[in-house]
């Protein structure tokens, strides 16, 4: 393995993280996994892994985790190599990522998982030479994309605003703490100027830019499906800008007004211009008497819930648990 550290991609859902993953996964030196969520679902969740029973419980849970299909883990090899070093969660995760890179024939590994920004302190302590790239997208477009994809969002525009603010606040914090190891990438700039942004990203991670990245051959499923847009598929390999500013076709003026009122300062800091919203009559009354207090309560509820989950841990969604183990050794 190379002396360079791993690369992590983070950001909230519908922010363009999969696009950056596809581009980096197509670099000849980078083996990128996607949505492993190791830190969210497994880190420190099974007790001290120096206890064999705890290790086996953790490994069993991982081997039944749907997202590990892409990694093709070999449980026998993991068991054999795990006990040859310090028996920690970081070592277990690293073995899985290193084995994946080895099979891909690439010298350096990385991972794209949502909300990686939450785990920056853990990551940099474990991997002092790591680099983290965080995607940020216009919160109105991000929420509109989520709404188009899932139709109903728990907590509505209140939770959507809270999610974006939490992520961008972490971005500011992490940039202050790790200025040489942390980089924020605007989705809009990446979509409109992919080659220019990739040159910057490659300089940041210490790799030479190659035009092959734009072909996205290292993420064929993503590429061939026409991306991961909520607005339908595009031509394979096309980086489309058509979703930029599309929130105006999806969100109501009252929804836009709430998000801008609460997050406007942070939006301007990322060069997201605010729309002029002039609510009148019944709409203004409904916004003041209903939307504003209800959505503020939902924003607060989201923050409270996430704080609690950060303390107690996050459970793997039931639809991501397989009845049979994903095991290359089987």
RAMO-V284191 format. One record per pair of residues at least 24 apart in sequence whose C-alpha atoms are under 10 Angstrom apart, sorted by the first residue. I is the first residue (numbers start at 1). J is the second residue. If there is no record, write none. Layout:
i = <I,I>
j = <J,J>
//
This chain:
i = <1,1,1,1,1,1,1,2,2,2,2,2,3,3,3,4,4,4,4,4,4,4,4,4,4,4,5,5,5,5,5,5,5,5,5,5,5,6,6,6,6,6,6,6,6,6,6,6,6,6,6,6,6,6,6,7,7,7,7,7,7,7,7,7,7,7,7,7,7,7,8,8,8,8,8,8,8,8,8,8,8,8,8,8,8,8,8,8,9,9,9,9,9,9,9,9,9,9,9,9,9,9,9,9,9,10,10,10,10,10,10,10,10,10,10,10,10,10,10,10,10,10,10,10,11,11,11,11,11,11,11,11,11,11,11,11,11,11,11,11,11,11,11,12,12,12,12,12,12,12,12,12,12,12,12,12,12,12,13,13,13,13,13,13,13,13,13,13,13,13,14,14,14,14,14,14,14,14,14,14,14,14,14,14,14,14,15,15,15,15,15,15,15,15,15,15,15,15,15,15,15,15,16,16,16,16,16,16,16,16,16,16,16,16,16,16,17,17,17,17,17,17,17,17,17,17,17,18,18,18,18,18,18,18,18,18,19,19,19,19,19,19,19,19,19,19,19,19,20,20,20,20,20,20,20,20,20,20,20,20,20,21,21,21,21,21,21,21,21,22,22,22,22,22,22,22,22,22,22,22,22,22,22,23,23,23,23,23,23,23,23,23,23,23,23,23,24,24,24,24,24,24,24,24,24,24,24,24,25,25,25,25,25,25,25,25,25,25,26,26,26,26,26,26,26,26,26,26,26,27,27,27,27,27,27,27,27,27,27,27,27,27,27,28,28,28,28,28,28,28,28,28,28,28,29,29,29,29,29,29,29,29,29,30,30,30,30,30,30,30,30,30,30,30,31,31,31,31,31,31,31,31,31,31,31,31,31,31,31,32,32,32,32,32,32,32,32,32,32,32,32,32,33,33,33,33,33,33,33,33,33,33,33,33,33,34,34,34,34,34,34,34,34,34,34,35,35,35,35,35,35,35,35,36,36,36,36,36,36,36,36,36,36,36,36,36,36,37,37,37,37,37,37,37,37,37,38,38,38,38,38,38,38,38,38,38,39,39,39,39,39,39,39,39,39,39,39,39,40,40,40,40,40,40,40,40,40,40,40,40,41,41,41,41,41,41,42,42,42,42,42,42,43,43,43,43,43,43,43,43,44,44,44,44,45,45,45,45,45,46,47,48,48,48,49,49,49,49,49,49,50,50,50,50,50,50,51,52,52,55,55,55,55,55,55,58,58,59,60,60,61,61,61,61,62,62,62,62,63,63,63,63,63,63,63,64,64,64,64,64,64,64,64,65,65,65,65,65,65,65,65,65,65,65,66,66,66,66,66,66,66,66,66,66,67,67,67,67,68,68,68,68,68,69,69,69,69,69,70,70,71,71,71,71,71,71,71,71,71,71,72,72,72,72,72,72,72,72,73,73,73,73,73,73,73,73,74,74,74,74,74,74,75,75,75,75,75,75,76,76,76,76,77,77,90,90,90,90,91,94,94,115,115,115,115,116,117,117,117,117,117,117,117,117,117,118,118,118,118,118,118,119,119,120,120,120,120,120,120,120,120,121,121,121,124,124,128,129,129,129,130,130,130,131,131,131,131,131,131,131,131,132,132,132,132,132,132,132,132,132,132,133,133,133,133,133,133,133,133,133,134,134,134,134,134,134,134,134,134,134,135,135,135,135,135,135,135,135,135,135,136,136,136,136,136,136,136,136,136,136,137,137,137,137,137,137,137,137,137,137,137,138,138,138,138,138,138,138,138,138,138,138,138,138,139,139,139,139,139,139,139,139,139,139,139,139,140,140,140,140,140,140,140,140,140,140,140,140,140,140,141,141,141,141,141,141,141,141,141,142,142,142,142,142,142,143,143,143,143,144,144,144,144,144,144,144,144,144,145,145,145,145,145,145,145,146,146,147,147,147,147,148,148,148,148,148,149,149,149,149,150,154,154,155,155,155,155,155,155,155,155,156,156,156,156,156,157,157,157,157,157,157,157,157,157,157,157,157,158,158,158,158,158,158,158,158,158,158,158,158,158,158,158,158,159,159,159,159,159,159,159,159,159,160,160,160,160,160,161,161,161,161,161,161,161,161,161,161,162,162,162,162,162,162,162,162,162,162,162,163,163,163,163,164,164,164,164,165,165,165,165,166,166,168,168,168,169,180,181,186,186,187,187,188,188,188,188,188,189,190,190,191,191,191,191,191,191,191,192,192,192,192,193,193,194,214,214,248,253,253,253,253,253,254,254,254,254,254,254,254,254,254,255,255,255,255,257,257,257,258,258,258,258,258,258,259,259,261,262,262,262>
j = <98,101,102,106,107,108,109,29,106,107,108,109,107,108,129,107,108,109,127,128,129,130,131,205,206,207,108,109,110,124,127,128,129,130,131,205,206,30,31,32,94,97,98,108,109,110,111,123,127,128,129,130,131,132,205,31,32,108,109,110,111,112,127,129,130,131,132,133,181,205,32,33,34,109,110,111,112,113,116,117,120,123,130,131,132,133,134,182,34,35,110,111,112,113,114,115,116,117,131,132,133,134,135,183,184,35,111,112,113,114,115,116,117,118,119,120,132,133,134,135,136,167,171,184,112,113,114,115,116,117,118,133,134,135,136,137,164,167,168,170,171,184,185,113,114,115,116,117,134,135,136,137,142,163,164,166,167,168,113,114,115,135,136,137,142,143,145,146,163,164,114,135,136,137,139,141,142,143,144,145,146,149,187,228,229,230,114,134,135,136,137,138,139,141,142,143,145,146,164,186,187,188,134,135,136,137,142,185,186,187,188,190,191,227,228,229,112,113,114,133,134,135,136,137,185,187,228,112,113,114,135,219,222,227,228,229,135,187,190,191,216,219,222,223,227,228,229,239,112,133,134,135,185,187,190,191,194,198,201,213,216,110,111,112,113,216,218,219,222,112,213,214,215,216,217,218,219,220,221,222,223,227,237,194,198,211,212,213,214,215,216,217,218,219,223,237,110,112,198,201,202,209,212,213,214,216,218,219,109,110,111,112,213,216,217,218,219,220,210,211,212,213,214,215,216,217,218,219,220,106,202,207,208,209,210,211,212,213,214,215,216,217,218,104,105,106,107,108,207,208,210,212,213,218,101,104,105,106,107,108,109,207,208,101,104,105,106,107,108,109,110,111,207,218,97,98,100,101,102,103,104,105,106,107,108,109,110,111,218,71,97,100,101,104,106,108,109,110,111,112,218,219,67,68,70,71,97,100,101,109,110,111,112,113,219,67,68,70,71,110,111,112,113,114,219,66,67,68,70,111,112,113,114,62,65,66,67,68,69,70,71,93,97,111,112,113,114,67,68,111,112,113,114,115,116,316,62,67,68,89,90,92,93,111,113,116,89,90,93,113,115,116,118,119,122,123,313,314,113,114,115,116,118,119,309,310,313,314,315,316,65,313,314,315,316,317,89,93,313,314,315,316,88,89,90,92,93,122,313,314,88,89,90,313,89,312,313,314,315,89,89,87,88,89,82,86,87,88,89,92,82,83,86,87,88,89,87,83,87,79,82,87,88,89,92,89,92,92,325,326,316,321,322,325,321,322,325,326,321,322,324,325,326,327,328,320,321,322,323,324,325,326,327,316,317,318,319,320,321,322,323,324,325,326,316,318,319,320,321,322,323,324,325,326,320,321,322,326,96,320,325,326,327,322,325,326,327,328,100,326,96,97,98,99,100,101,103,326,327,328,96,99,100,103,326,327,328,329,97,99,100,325,326,327,328,329,99,326,327,328,329,330,325,326,327,328,329,330,327,328,329,330,328,329,122,123,126,127,126,126,127,163,166,167,170,167,166,167,168,169,170,171,173,174,182,166,167,170,171,174,310,170,174,170,171,173,174,177,178,181,182,174,177,178,178,181,181,180,181,205,181,182,205,178,180,181,182,183,204,205,206,174,175,178,180,181,182,183,184,204,205,171,181,182,183,184,185,201,204,205,167,168,170,171,182,183,184,185,186,187,167,168,171,183,184,185,186,187,188,190,164,167,168,171,184,185,186,187,188,270,164,168,185,186,187,188,189,244,267,270,272,164,186,187,188,244,245,247,267,268,270,271,272,273,163,164,165,247,256,259,260,263,264,266,267,272,164,244,245,246,247,248,250,251,255,256,259,260,267,272,243,244,245,246,247,248,249,250,251,187,243,244,245,246,247,247,250,251,259,230,243,245,246,247,248,249,250,251,229,230,231,243,246,247,250,229,230,230,247,250,251,229,230,231,247,250,229,230,231,232,230,298,302,294,295,297,298,299,300,301,302,255,294,295,298,299,251,254,255,256,258,259,291,294,295,296,298,299,255,258,259,262,291,292,293,294,295,296,297,298,299,300,301,302,295,296,297,298,299,300,301,302,303,259,295,298,299,302,258,259,260,262,263,295,296,298,299,302,259,262,263,295,296,298,299,300,301,302,303,299,302,303,306,259,263,266,267,262,263,266,267,303,306,266,267,270,266,204,205,270,271,241,244,241,243,244,245,272,241,239,241,238,239,240,241,242,243,244,239,240,241,244,239,241,239,238,239,275,277,278,279,283,287,278,279,283,284,286,287,288,291,292,287,291,292,295,287,291,292,287,288,291,292,295,296,292,295,292,292,296,299>
//
